């Protein structure tokens, strides 16, 4: 049985903050689009595709999600205000994990990607891994892959599941590693 996996993806390089532009309307720059596309293409080549992708509705995250779909990382894009800065993705994650952990769940439910912002994504990863706040950081277009391992499964040699529910960090990738 494949265990549920969660891919956290930070949006790519976006326009600088400026007045009077609304933060929600900041788009990816041309460099941000190019670099994010290249990172996502490499992620797909490495087999990091997911079956479900949910992004913050802010323009830069939505554009990153659209690039993820265009490169084949995911089949479609959903938007959720829970992924906007300061949002609470907890209910969304609990509902997904409950459905994905069901033994009868189709394989398509077992992989999810969330596209969002910092420090929210890193804080979420730290919380799931029972790590101290601020212990992880995602670069723009960076990603973290976490996997849920139920407590009834024996951990791999030398790997202990996190106390807060069995999440394990499988990958933490800066864009330069994928593009290097």
SULRAWO-V234556 format. One record per residue. NEAR is the number of other C-alpha atoms within 8 Angstrom. Layout:
BEGIN
NEAR
NEAR
END
This chain:
BEGIN
2
5
9
14
11
11
13
12
14
16
14
14
12
11
8
5
7
5
5
4
8
7
6
7
9
14
9
15
9
6
8
11
13
8
10
13
11
9
12
12
11
10
12
12
7
6
6
8
9
12
11
13
15
13
15
14
11
10
11
14
16
13
10
14
13
9
12
12
12
7
10
10
14
12
10
7
12
7
9
10
8
9
16
12
8
6
8
7
8
6
7
8
8
8
8
9
9
8
9
11
10
7
4
4
10
7
7
7
13
14
13
14
12
12
17
16
12
10
7
10
13
13
11
8
11
14
11
11
13
9
8
7
8
8
8
9
8
15
9
9
15
13
14
14
12
13
12
11
11
7
8
4
6
5
8
6
4
5
6
6
11
11
7
9
10
12
13
11
10
8
8
9
10
11
11
6
7
10
8
4
END
